[in-house]
Amino acid sequence: MSRRIAMIPARYAASRFPGKLMQTLGTKSVIRHTYDNTVATGLFDQVVVVTDSDLIREEIESNGGHAIMSRNDHESGSDRIAEAVIDIDTDIVLNVQGDTPFIKKEPLSKLLDCFNDPSVQVASMMQILTKQDDINDPNFVKVAVDKNMNSLMFSRSVVPFPRDTTKPITYYEHIGVYAFRKQALLDFTSWPMTPLESAEKIECLRYLENGISLRMIVVDYLGVEIDTPADLEKAGRLL
């Protein structure tokens, strides 16, 4: 079986909520919940936190985990894990966001299963949007797919646009959990930023603009992503 690792990019100075990964959620930090729950899936040969912070590295290593230091000037989580994965022997790399403390086995397993198809280079997740406010909200990245569940477009705009209001449309929100073949990830970080990516500020558009579609899977609600102090409170109630 191909070797599979999970990498958790963990930047300390998040723009909207600095230090959020070290905030306490219940009895441990947000980043430890994410790390421990990823390990607990049993899906990976190795789970690694990739960070620019000695605090986060110490938090993981002092609790028996594995962390790698990276540069602090990376534009994205993909760039951060690409730096770390160059010297690691693996076939598939799964990128788990550090601020997703409720990560579960079933959606990650479905994501990894996409690579049973040798044509798949990159896979990601989406969930169905039902509220019109969310569909209209530019903070919710929408994705349109073909009949084989390959991505056609990602946008902050309403995609597809309901020109014919009599036809039912399913709207999907992109969830930023990715899995890659190692070479696809290294290729991505060697390409310059593309025009649509630059305009929309959606990094996976770089794949589409270089001719690589993402295989999408539909998942149920994944819990709370910790982007703001309010999210942390919500997560505390969920816990």
Beta strands, then each sheet from edge to edge (+ up, - down):
strand 1: 4-10
strand 2: 24-25
strand 3: 28-29
strand 4: 46-51
strand 5: 67-69
strand 6: 92-95
strand 7: 122-129
strand 8: 142-145
strand 9: 151-155
strand 10: 171-181
strand 11: 215-218
sheet 1: 5+ 4+ 1+ 6+ 10- 7+ 11+
sheet 2: 5+ 4+ 1+ 6+ 10- 8+ 9-
sheet 3: 2+ 3-
end
